[in-house]
Amino acid sequence: MARTLEQERAAIEEDARRLEERRQKLADKEREQMIQAVEKSGLLKLAPKRLDELVGKIRKLGIEEVEKRLAA
């Protein structure tokens, strides 16, 4: 335990910095997993124009609507 208030404040700031680093590493891992899922799906094998059109349609409809239509 820190002896003074300033030391305690510094310790808390250091803990916050470490926590933010952990959050960033987790976000990076999640992003990498999402990229791998897209690669496995074969979407990256599409021609760039075709992929762009597909993504545009998904944006226009919204994720929920696309999922609903695919489930039907």
C-alpha positions in Angstrom: 0.0 0.0 0.0 1.3 3.4 -0.8 2.4 5.7 2.0 1.2 9.0 0.8 -1.8 10.2 -1.2 0.4 11.1 -4.2 1.9 7.6 -4.2 -1.5 6.1 -4.1 -2.7 8.3 -6.9 0.4 7.3 -9.0 -0.3 3.6 -8.3 -3.9 4.0 -9.4 -2.8 5.8 -12.6 -0.3 3.0 -13.3 -3.1 0.4 -12.8 -5.4 2.3 -15.1 -2.6 2.5 -17.8 -2.1 -1.3 -17.5 -5.8 -2.0 -17.7 -6.1 0.2 -20.9 -3.1 -1.8 -22.4 -4.9 -5.0 -21.6 -8.1 -3.7 -23.2 -6.3 -2.7 -26.3 -4.6 -6.1 -26.6 -8.0 -7.8 -26.2 -9.5 -5.6 -28.9 -6.6 -6.4 -31.2 -7.1 -10.2 -30.7 -10.8 -9.8 -31.3 -10.2 -7.9 -34.5 -7.7 -10.6 -35.7 -10.3 -13.3 -35.0 -12.9 -11.4 -37.0 -10.4 -11.0 -39.9 -9.7 -14.7 -39.8 -13.4 -15.5 -39.9 -13.9 -13.4 -43.0 -10.9 -15.1 -44.6 -12.3 -18.5 -43.9 -15.7 -17.5 -45.3 -14.1 -17.0 -48.7 -15.3 -13.3 -48.9 -11.8 -12.1 -49.5 -11.6 -14.2 -52.7 -14.3 -12.1 -54.3 -13.3 -9.4 -56.8 -12.9 -6.1 -55.0 -15.8 -4.5 -56.8 -18.1 -7.4 -56.0 -17.1 -7.4 -52.3 -17.7 -3.7 -52.1 -21.2 -4.1 -53.6 -22.0 -6.8 -51.2 -20.8 -4.8 -48.2 -22.8 -1.8 -49.5 -26.0 -4.0 -49.6 -25.4 -5.2 -46.1 -24.9 -1.6 -44.9 -28.1 -0.5 -46.7 -30.2 -3.3 -45.2 -28.6 -3.5 -41.8 -27.1 -6.5 -40.1 -30.4 -7.5 -38.4 -32.3 -7.6 -41.8 -29.5 -9.5 -43.5 -29.5 -12.1 -40.7 -33.3 -12.3 -40.9 -33.3 -12.9 -44.6 -30.5 -15.5 -44.4 -32.3 -17.4 -41.7 -35.6 -17.6 -43.8 
